[in-house]
Amino acid sequence: MCFSATASFVAAAATGIVGIACLVRAPERRELPLAAVPAVFAVQQAIEGLLWLTLPVAPDGAAATALTLAFLLIAAVFWPVYAPVAALLVETVPWRGRAIALCLAAGIAVALTMLWTILSGPHAAAVTEHHMVYVTGLQPSALIGLGYLAATGVALLLSSRPAVMLLGALVMIGSGTAFTIYWEAFTSVWCFFAAAASLVILGQFEWSHRRRRAVDA
């Protein structure tokens, strides 16, 4: 699979449109974080698209540095906390909520560790064999990797909502694929897969929207 600025911008446009549709259809305030997931992925993919355009011109410039930092903060710090929070807010089954909360605790630990790693050491992005590779001063350990998957994948799998569970399954499949085939570009490829997978959230809110319209009618 080949990735490029075009792929990133197309993904950004598609997930952005879906994110707006989800936010419009979210019936309750507690569902807004879940509805906003595609929109956040759209921002992240747009940032990477700009990196594809910036790195060949000025790889060490201020723009490339700022874009790299923004992408890493979203990927490594934001998602491990936001994903389980979004799942927890819409969960109504007590035992599932407790399990998701444990994933959130793992996500917070991962986010704090990655925040310190990113801000305290060097970080950079480079294009290698049609993939975007992100490098930090300290490579994450296996424990950090497992905590990240627990927060961004398992937390969604634990949801009682079918669409959220499906998203979690797709995220885990994307993680396995990225780890196996695109290890050096794992962060970039995983985020691309997750952004595409987030489209299933629209099904959740479209179904809720149509059900409300049917009840009102």
TAURHU-V742986 format. One record per residue. N is the residue number from 1. PHI is phi in degrees with one decimal (none if undefined). Layout:
# TAURHU-V742986
n->N phi->PHI
n->N phi->PHI
This chain:
# TAURHU-V742986
n->1 phi->none
n->2 phi->-103.5
n->3 phi->-115.0
n->4 phi->-159.9
n->5 phi->-61.0
n->6 phi->-61.3
n->7 phi->-60.2
n->8 phi->-65.9
n->9 phi->-70.9
n->10 phi->-64.5
n->11 phi->-62.1
n->12 phi->-62.7
n->13 phi->-65.6
n->14 phi->-64.8
n->15 phi->-70.6
n->16 phi->-64.7
n->17 phi->-62.6
n->18 phi->-63.6
n->19 phi->-62.1
n->20 phi->-63.1
n->21 phi->-61.4
n->22 phi->-65.6
n->23 phi->-64.1
n->24 phi->-66.1
n->25 phi->-92.5
n->26 phi->-66.0
n->27 phi->-79.4
n->28 phi->-130.9
n->29 phi->-62.5
n->30 phi->-68.2
n->31 phi->-92.2
n->32 phi->-61.1
n->33 phi->-59.0
n->34 phi->-66.0
n->35 phi->-63.1
n->36 phi->-82.8
n->37 phi->-54.3
n->38 phi->-61.2
n->39 phi->-65.2
n->40 phi->-66.8
n->41 phi->-61.4
n->42 phi->-61.3
n->43 phi->-61.6
n->44 phi->-63.9
n->45 phi->-67.9
n->46 phi->-64.8
n->47 phi->-61.0
n->48 phi->-67.9
n->49 phi->-59.5
n->50 phi->-65.2
n->51 phi->-64.7
n->52 phi->-57.3
n->53 phi->-81.0
n->54 phi->-84.4
n->55 phi->-58.6
n->56 phi->-64.8
n->57 phi->-89.7
n->58 phi->-144.8
n->59 phi->-62.4
n->60 phi->-106.9
n->61 phi->-77.3
n->62 phi->-63.8
n->63 phi->-65.3
n->64 phi->-62.3
n->65 phi->-64.2
n->66 phi->-66.6
n->67 phi->-66.0
n->68 phi->-61.9
n->69 phi->-61.4
n->70 phi->-61.7
n->71 phi->-63.2
n->72 phi->-63.8
n->73 phi->-65.2
n->74 phi->-69.5
n->75 phi->-67.9
n->76 phi->-98.1
n->77 phi->-111.5
n->78 phi->-71.8
n->79 phi->-63.4
n->80 phi->-62.4
n->81 phi->-98.1
n->82 phi->-66.3
n->83 phi->-59.0
n->84 phi->-67.8
n->85 phi->-64.2
n->86 phi->-60.8
n->87 phi->-68.9
n->88 phi->-67.3
n->89 phi->-64.4
n->90 phi->-101.1
n->91 phi->-83.5
n->92 phi->-115.7
n->93 phi->-92.5
n->94 phi->-54.2
n->95 phi->-67.3
n->96 phi->-67.5
n->97 phi->-61.4
n->98 phi->-65.5
n->99 phi->-66.3
n->100 phi->-64.9
n->101 phi->-62.2
n->102 phi->-65.4
n->103 phi->-64.2
n->104 phi->-63.6
n->105 phi->-60.8
n->106 phi->-64.5
n->107 phi->-63.4
n->108 phi->-63.8
n->109 phi->-61.8
n->110 phi->-63.8
n->111 phi->-61.1
n->112 phi->-65.1
n->113 phi->-64.4
n->114 phi->-69.5
n->115 phi->-62.0
n->116 phi->-63.3
n->117 phi->-62.7
n->118 phi->-70.4
n->119 phi->-80.1
n->120 phi->-93.9
n->121 phi->-134.1
n->122 phi->-71.3
n->123 phi->-150.3
n->124 phi->-156.9
n->125 phi->-128.6
n->126 phi->-149.7
n->127 phi->-94.6
n->128 phi->-134.1
n->129 phi->52.1
n->130 phi->67.8
n->131 phi->-129.0
n->132 phi->-93.4
n->133 phi->-111.7
n->134 phi->-109.7
n->135 phi->-127.1
n->136 phi->-120.1
n->137 phi->-65.4
n->138 phi->-131.6
n->139 phi->-72.5
n->140 phi->-60.6
n->141 phi->-79.6
n->142 phi->-61.7
n->143 phi->-65.0
n->144 phi->-63.4
n->145 phi->-61.6
n->146 phi->-66.7
n->147 phi->-63.8
n->148 phi->-64.2
n->149 phi->-65.9
n->150 phi->-62.0
n->151 phi->-76.2
n->152 phi->-94.6
n->153 phi->-118.2
n->154 phi->-62.9
n->155 phi->-57.3
n->156 phi->-74.6
n->157 phi->-62.4
n->158 phi->-78.2
n->159 phi->-65.6
n->160 phi->-86.4
n->161 phi->-89.3
n->162 phi->-54.4
n->163 phi->-64.5
n->164 phi->-69.5
n->165 phi->-61.5
n->166 phi->-63.8
n->167 phi->-59.5
n->168 phi->-60.4
n->169 phi->-63.6
n->170 phi->-66.2
n->171 phi->-63.6
n->172 phi->-67.1
n->173 phi->-64.1
n->174 phi->-61.6
n->175 phi->-63.1
n->176 phi->-63.0
n->177 phi->-65.2
n->178 phi->-63.1
n->179 phi->-66.6
n->180 phi->-77.2
n->181 phi->-101.8
n->182 phi->-122.5
n->183 phi->-55.0
n->184 phi->-64.1
n->185 phi->-108.0
n->186 phi->-54.2
n->187 phi->-58.7
n->188 phi->-67.3
n->189 phi->-67.5
n->190 phi->-61.1
n->191 phi->-65.2
n->192 phi->-64.9
n->193 phi->-61.4
n->194 phi->-64.9
n->195 phi->-62.7
n->196 phi->-64.7
n->197 phi->-66.0
n->198 phi->-64.4
n->199 phi->-61.8
n->200 phi->-67.3
n->201 phi->-62.0
n->202 phi->-59.0
n->203 phi->-60.5
n->204 phi->-60.6
n->205 phi->-79.9
n->206 phi->-66.8
n->207 phi->-63.5
n->208 phi->-63.1
n->209 phi->-63.0
n->210 phi->-67.8
n->211 phi->-65.7
n->212 phi->-64.6
n->213 phi->-64.4
n->214 phi->-67.6
n->215 phi->-66.3
n->216 phi->-64.7
n->217 phi->-71.3
